């Protein structure tokens, strides 16, 4: 059975600044580059067939660092694994969003909004994530490491009907397909594993 580990990228410059980034192409921060190198040590225990990355810089840089540290080929790029388009919330901090759209942030987190103002429809986002994962999981048997975004992992988790949780950098979840259905397995938090 093909299994894929979806991991959230390491800390970006906008993560460090507390900004919603969506499709913004923020690079990794210096701390993020260190986190990616450290995470590679925790990933050495598997024989990864390959790495795949979102097309956004923060995920690509994380995947490049990890692939290099593991001595495997550079990541393949999969644009369908790009983060959710946060529309009018781009570049804002939580307090800015709450001030301009009172209650919408909580409604979004509770699944009561189908899209943020000016953003992508959640259903469209989930469908592109599902399509990408189905294609990846049908490709080969060895474990595949995917560097992506928190929203992508949340969408995949929802499609699989598993419990949700907020993800720190370099945390994620294993997924696989059984009887044509996407299923979620155990979670992984590489940076928490170091302590």
Secondary structure by P-SEA (a helix, b strand, c coil): cbbbbbbccccccccccccccccccccccaaaaaaaaaaaaaaccccccbbbbcccaaaaaaaaaaaaaaccccbbbbcccccccccccccccaaaaaaaccaaaaaaaacccccccccccaaaaaaaaaaaaaaaaaccccbbbbbbcaaaaaaaaaaaccbbbbbcccccbbbbbcccbbbbccccccccccc
